[in-house]
Amino acid sequence: MIVISSTVPNIEAILIKAFQKYAPSDHFCLIDSPEAEQATTAASWFPDLEKLNQLPKLSLIHSIAAGVEHLNLNEIRPDQAVCRVLDPHHQKGMFDYLLWGVLYFQRYFDRMLQQQKQQLWKQYRQSYSHHIQIGIMGLGHMGGYVAECFTAMGYQVSGWSNSPKNIPQVKSYVGSEQLSEFLAHSQILINLLPLTKDNTGILSAELFQQLPDQAALIQVGRGQHLIEKDLLNALDSGHLRGAIIDVFEQEPLPAEHPYWQHEKIVVTPHVASHAPMSVVVEQILENDRRLKQGLDLCHQVDVNKGY
């Protein structure tokens, strides 16, 4: 039995609808229903962990997305496993979004949109993929795929991660000691890091100062990675050219937030990529089956690492 748990009302409604459509009716329930006492797996997004921890048979907390920071891993019991959803459609969707973002800066669309407001006709010399140095923070399931795709299109790609990665034609930088060198070669910086205690606030004034002059940021990691004031300062000083931001510490982004009106910032409402709900339900059902049969779980998270 799978119990649905989300303290975000619209997400709970989406989950209920998805399980009604893609799962047998006797395979899922809500957290306040009597059947929850038999639940072995929780399909979760910002779940009510206090209630979940009262369920005697619950052994698996399953994120409905690739990220798990919303689960508050410190409160997960030692006897509970944590899994996430990974999917090729999700990877392709993320690459499509990032390709749009890279082209936005590569082909000077950011400048042309400003020129349109001024009725200014000014052309720029075309820049090709092999001219562009892309730096990707995070080379895991998503970042590694994105790096391979950009490399295949002729971009100069480097990546930064906690451990060495062997991706053809992608320069791998590792750890804090190589971060400065990585940043120095990143004309367009893409953040795809998972959120951990160590990298919270990593997109800071100190980091921005190490990027090349007129570098651009595409932020699709987690809102807590970014120190919002530091980005504004880096943009207003002229050091950074622009930023595309899809994730925020507070969502929805408040109406009074300065990002909405900033001419160098593109705001998107956390839409870079989502796995299809059919896949989400399918993977959670499969892991619940594996749990009951004592098999290895798919996409299990190392709770200590946070990914």
LINSULUR-V170060 format. One record per backbone hydrogen bond with DSSP energy under -0.5 kcal/mol. CO is the residue of the C=O (numbers start at 1). NH is the residue of the N-H. If there is no record, write none. Layout:
{{CO:NH} {CO:NH}}
This chain:
{{1:40} {1:41} {2:29} {3:43} {4:31} {5:45} {7:9} {8:11} {8:12} {9:13} {10:14} {11:15} {12:16} {13:17} {14:18} {15:19} {16:20} {17:21} {18:22} {19:23} {24:27} {25:28} {27:2} {29:4} {30:33} {33:36} {34:37} {35:38} {36:39} {40:59} {40:60} {41:3} {42:44} {42:62} {43:5} {44:64} {45:7} {45:8} {46:7} {47:49} {48:52} {49:53} {51:54} {52:55} {54:56} {55:58} {59:81} {60:42} {60:62} {61:63} {61:83} {62:44} {65:85} {68:71} {69:72} {72:75} {73:76} {77:80} {81:61} {82:301} {83:63} {84:86} {87:91} {88:92} {89:93} {90:94} {91:95} {92:96} {93:97} {94:98} {95:99} {96:100} {97:101} {98:102} {99:103} {100:104} {101:105} {102:106} {103:107} {104:109} {104:110} {105:108} {108:112} {109:113} {110:114} {111:115} {112:116} {113:117} {114:118} {115:120} {116:119} {119:121} {120:122} {128:131} {129:132} {129:156} {132:134} {132:156} {133:187} {133:188} {134:158} {135:137} {135:190} {136:138} {136:160} {137:192} {140:144} {141:145} {142:146} {143:147} {144:148} {145:149} {146:150} {147:151} {148:152} {149:153} {150:155} {151:154} {155:157} {156:134} {157:171} {158:136} {159:173} {160:138} {161:175} {165:167} {166:168} {167:170} {169:157} {169:171} {171:159} {171:173} {173:161} {174:178} {175:178} {176:179} {176:180} {178:182} {179:183} {180:184} {181:185} {182:185} {183:186} {183:212} {185:187} {187:216} {188:135} {188:190} {189:191} {189:218} {190:137} {190:192} {191:220} {194:196} {196:200} {199:202} {202:204} {203:227} {204:208} {205:209} {206:210} {207:210} {208:211} {212:215} {215:241} {215:242} {216:189} {217:244} {218:191} {218:220} {219:246} {219:247} {222:225} {223:226} {223:249} {224:201} {225:203} {226:228} {227:231} {228:232} {229:233} {230:234} {231:235} {232:236} {233:237} {234:239} {234:240} {235:238} {239:214} {239:215} {242:217} {243:266} {244:219} {245:268} {246:270} {249:251} {254:257} {257:260} {258:261} {258:262} {259:262} {262:265} {264:243} {265:267} {266:245} {266:268} {268:270} {276:279} {276:280} {277:281} {278:282} {279:283} {280:284} {281:285} {282:286} {283:287} {284:288} {285:289} {286:290} {287:291} {288:292} {289:293} {290:294} {290:295} {291:294} {297:300} {299:84} {301:303} {302:305} {302:306} {302:307}}
